[in-house]
Each structure stands twice: as structure tokens, then as C-alpha cells.
């Protein structure tokens, strides 16, 4: 195994320099040392999986995947349970939006620091500390419910704390995938990762709704805590990781803080100076702003329009996840060609499916329209992440992923304003405006930003 700087590793993977050609550090004060991972299956070994599941040949990825399933199950269960609890406590769409806003603000302001952590520290450690904090958060929420002390204020504080944890840990999880499988399998691994997330969207929301209906909100939060425990244990078996070493040996808190700010500045300068990075992030942000707030407001929509309960909410999210799972598996099977066009197609399908969802009075017809909503959502999300991983300089991967993760803050910020608008014009019209906005923006990008549709 050879050691080289992160920027050299990027050049080697892209075919820019020959092994042994090392450049002096040119990307700031942080020195990152990367040990190239050799997949456990090897290129010459027996192929255990078809192309769709190629990354599962790697032992490290299998354990990473198990940890991801635990974390995503807890997060998707929380999506239904926390939203349903907020609406149950207040009966207000504004309260639903406010809970989303509480989770969004920390991610908006702290995610860039999470990117610095991802580029400086062992990513597995960052993830495990974050998952332990998430476990504690869920356990505290359960305790408040059991004690009869739960109020909307405590739910907002829990959302705020969870948002801070997510902001600091999620860039490490996103940046860790190419480390584990290498660039050759990266798009396949990202698509499979998205498929696993969508599998949890298929199972966890319905499970959360069922637990609430059968045993109460307290048991649902305890189930989340247990799932975070599974994630912590799964990551213990991911033994390989790149070694990172900050250059400020023995630096005090002030020097370390200033260096972190320099790292953030350098990362933002890199994004601003790279036209493709900037364009892909802009498309991801805008499509997320228009295309995803419905997910957070769905509990109120189902209760208001269809007079549904927690099970009905979970079932709709799970049905959308069927489409997302199918889209992710198809994407995992495709070669890395015309991914820009697929990205725009996914956003268009999402917008049209969401518009059709708002135009029906039938719960079951609305459920059917959630399938194309899921397909479009999966393509949009996985392709945005995969294209960023494909073209980013490895020295900036964590910081670019941290900026990418702030799209969820923007989405939740949008949820707050859509929730406020729904109080005045109704939830159905609010959803329809989002859908039309997404289709219009995607058409604009297709016509006037050719760089996106041309990228492979």
C-alpha cells in the first residue's frame, strides 16, 4: 500500500500522475494522508454478485451498510413519529414546520464544520460519537413521554440537538463511501447506499406508525435508540479507514479554531472556483428546496386531507420508498454515462408525481402516485451525490459533502415557510406550487445550463 497526500491520491485515481510523483502540500495547512484501499474481493477473484450489487463483494462495505441501515431506520422512523407527535400536541401545520426549522438551523450553520471534521479526523470515530449522541437524544425523548412531561418546546429542543449532531456527523458518512470501495465502484456503492436508505424509508415509517398505534410514542423513541445502537456496533467492524493528521501538532484551541476557519474558507473557495462543483450543488439545492418539503408536511396532509392516522402516514412514505428502491437499484446497474440527463429526468419525474398526488381526492390513488415521486427522489439524490464524488478533488471531499448536506437544512427551512403558507392557502395548494416550481426550474436548467445535461 502506498501513502500519498489526498490531492495526489485524487490525481492518481483520475490518471493525472504516475505513482511516486508527489507534490508538496498546496491546499492549506492540513496534511491528509490516504492509504489506498484494496477491495477484499480483488479484481481477479470470483465475482459473488451481479453488477447491481458489486460493492457487496467488499467486506468493509457490507459492515458499513449494516451500520447505515440502523441509522437510516432510526432517522426515517423519527421522521414520522416526531412529525406526528408535533401535530398531535398542537394540531398546527406551523408547529410541524417549526420542528423542521429547529432541525434545519444547526445543519445550516454547523455542516461546514462537519466537513472539516471529515477531512481531518477518522470518519468512523466521528460517526460513532454522533450516533451515540443520537441514541441519547431518542432515549431522553422517550423518558419525557413516560414521565408525562412532553411538550412542543421539548420536542423542538430535541430536533435542535439532533440537527446539530447530524450536521457534524453526516459529511463523514457521505465522504466515507469512496474511501471504502474506491472510485471504480463509487457510483455503484452510492446507488446501493441510496437503495438501503430507501429500504428503510419503506419499512421504518410504517413500523414507527405501527409502534405508535400499538404501544405509544415512548416505545417508538426507544426503538430509535436501539437502532442507533445497531449502527454503532456495525461500524466497529469497519476496520479500514484513511489516516488523517492535522498539521497543527500541539496547537491550542485558538490556533485550531483559526485553522478550521481557514479550511472552511479554502473549501468554499474551491467550490466557487470549480464551475462544475458549483453548478451541481446549485441544482441539488434548488431541486431539494422545491421537491422535498412535502415529506416533512406529509403527516399533516394525510391527517387533514384523508383523515388518516400514523399508520396511513407511514404507509404513504413506505410506498414512495418502493419507487425509490426500484430507482436506486436500476441506477446501480447502469454504466456511468449521461448521468446529468438522468439527474434532470429524476427531478422532472418527482415534480410531475407530486403534482398528480395533490390533484386526487382518493387516498389509494394518491398512494399510487407516490411511486413516481419515490423514483424521482432516488434518482435526484443519488446522482447529485455520485456526480460530486466523481469530480471533486479528494482533498476537499469532506468539505464539499458538508456543503451538499446543507441542502437538507435548506429543505427544512423551506418546510417552515411552506407550513406557514399552508395555514393561509391550504396544504394542497402549497404542495401543487412546490411541484410546479420543481418542473419549471428543471426545464430552465435543461434549456439554459447545458453543462449539467452533458456531464457523464
Rosetta blueprint (number, residue, H / E / L):
1 X L
2 X L
3 X E
4 X E
5 X E
6 X H
7 X H
8 X H
9 X H
10 X H
11 X H
12 X H
13 X H
14 X H
15 X L
16 X L
17 X L
18 X L
19 X L
20 X L
21 X L
22 X L
23 X L
24 X L
25 X L
26 X L
27 X L
28 X L
29 X L
30 X L
31 X E
32 X E
33 X E
34 X E
35 X E
36 X L
37 X L
38 X L
39 X L
40 X L
41 X L
42 X L
43 X L
44 X L
45 X L
46 X L
47 X L
48 X L
49 X L
50 X L
51 X H
52 X H
53 X H
54 X H
55 X H
56 X H
57 X H
58 X L
59 X H
60 X H
61 X H
62 X H
63 X H
64 X H
65 X H
66 X H
67 X H
68 X H
69 X H
70 X H
71 X H
72 X H
73 X H
74 X H
75 X H
76 X H
77 X H
78 X H
79 X H
80 X H
81 X H
82 X H
83 X H
84 X H
85 X H
86 X H
87 X H
88 X H
89 X H
90 X H
91 X L
92 X L
93 X H
94 X H
95 X H
96 X H
97 X H
98 X H
99 X H
100 X H
101 X H
102 X H
103 X H
104 X H
105 X H
106 X H
107 X H
108 X H
109 X H
110 X H
111 X H
112 X H
113 X H
114 X H
115 X H
116 X H
117 X H
118 X H
119 X H
120 X H
121 X L
122 X L
123 X H
124 X H
125 X H
126 X H
127 X H
128 X H
129 X H
130 X H
131 X H
132 X H
133 X H
134 X H
135 X H
136 X H
137 X H
138 X H
139 X H
140 X H
141 X H
142 X H
143 X H
144 X H
145 X H
146 X H
147 X L
148 X L
149 X L
150 X L
151 X L
152 X H
153 X H
154 X H
155 X H
156 X H
157 X H
158 X H
159 X H
160 X H
161 X H
162 X H
163 X H
164 X H
165 X H
166 X H
167 X H
168 X H
169 X H
170 X H
171 X H
172 X H
173 X H
174 X H
175 X H
176 X H
177 X H
178 X H
179 X H
180 X H
181 X H
182 X L
183 X H
184 X H
185 X H
186 X H
187 X H
188 X H
189 X H
190 X H
191 X H
192 X H
193 X H
194 X H
195 X H
196 X H
197 X H
198 X H
199 X H
200 X H
201 X H
202 X H
203 X H
204 X H
205 X H
206 X H
207 X H
208 X H
209 X H
210 X H
211 X H
212 X H
213 X H
214 X H
215 X H
216 X L
217 X H
218 X H
219 X H
220 X H
221 X H
222 X H
223 X H
224 X H
225 X H
226 X H
227 X H
228 X H
229 X H
230 X H
231 X H
232 X H
233 X H
234 X H
235 X H
236 X L
237 X L
238 X L
239 X L
240 X L
241 X L
242 X L
243 X L
244 X E
245 X E
246 X L
247 X L
248 X L
249 X L
250 X L
251 X L
252 X L
253 X H
254 X H
255 X H
256 X H
257 X H
258 X H
259 X H
260 X H
261 X H
262 X H
263 X H
264 X H
265 X H
266 X H
267 X H
268 X H
269 X H
270 X H
271 X H
272 X H
273 X H
274 X L
275 X H
276 X H
277 X H
278 X H
279 X H
280 X H
281 X H
282 X H
283 X H
284 X H
285 X H
286 X H
287 X H
288 X H
289 X H
290 X H
291 X H
292 X L
293 X H
294 X H
295 X H
296 X H
297 X H
298 X H
299 X H
300 X H
301 X H
302 X H
303 X H
304 X H
305 X H
306 X L
307 X L
308 X L
309 X L
310 X H
311 X H
312 X H
313 X H
314 X H
315 X H
316 X H
317 X H
318 X H
319 X H
320 X H
321 X H
322 X H
323 X H
324 X H
325 X H
326 X H
327 X H
328 X H
329 X H
330 X H
331 X H
332 X H
333 X H
334 X L
335 X L
336 X L
337 X L
338 X L
339 X H
340 X H
341 X H
342 X H
343 X H
344 X H
345 X H
346 X H
347 X H
348 X H
349 X H
350 X H
351 X H
352 X H
353 X H
354 X H
355 X H
356 X H
357 X H
358 X H
359 X L
360 X L
361 X L
362 X L
363 X H
364 X H
365 X H
366 X H
367 X H
368 X H
369 X H
370 X H
371 X H
372 X H
373 X H
374 X H
375 X H
376 X H
377 X H
378 X H
379 X H
380 X H
381 X H
382 X H
383 X H
384 X H
385 X H
386 X H
387 X H
388 X H
389 X H
390 X H
391 X H
392 X L
393 X L
394 X H
395 X H
396 X H
397 X H
398 X H
399 X H
400 X H
401 X H
402 X H
403 X H
404 X H
405 X H
406 X H
407 X H
408 X H
409 X H
410 X H
411 X H
412 X H
413 X H
414 X H
415 X H
416 X H
417 X H
418 X H
419 X H
420 X H
421 X H
422 X H
423 X H
424 X H
425 X H
426 X L
427 X H
428 X H
429 X H
430 X H
431 X H
432 X H
433 X H
434 X H
435 X H
436 X H
437 X H
438 X H
439 X H
440 X H
441 X H
442 X H
443 X H
444 X H
445 X H
446 X H
447 X H
448 X H
449 X L
450 X H
451 X H
452 X H
453 X H
454 X H
455 X L
456 X L
